[in-house]
Amino acid sequence: MLFFEFQNKVKARKLDDIPPELEKNLRAQACYGLLKMELNHTPELELALSMDQIIGNCISENSINPINREAEITKKLLPLMFQECKRLGYGMDKAKNLIDKIIQMTRAHLDLSKNK
């Protein structure tokens, strides 16, 4: 019974760890979850929303060329990720690792969008 309830929550994307403010914003949810998982720390809601906005802007400004899009995401997010990593005792390697995962997440999201 508990597994069935959990499964329904996952399908509805209503997990206890995801703030209700992110309920309708899938990319911000993904950013929030990635930060929480990779940094072993509950991230600030504003950070996930900022990341979502930056990624969205980079996608719309560089929609034709994926290489430019990914370079722009890296350029815009690296200072933000490094600052957060440094605050938590991590270094540049962790920040770059986060950027790589964000780019993978963005690719997957764009691939899903194309198949709809």
Beta strands, then each sheet from edge to edge (+ up, - down):
end
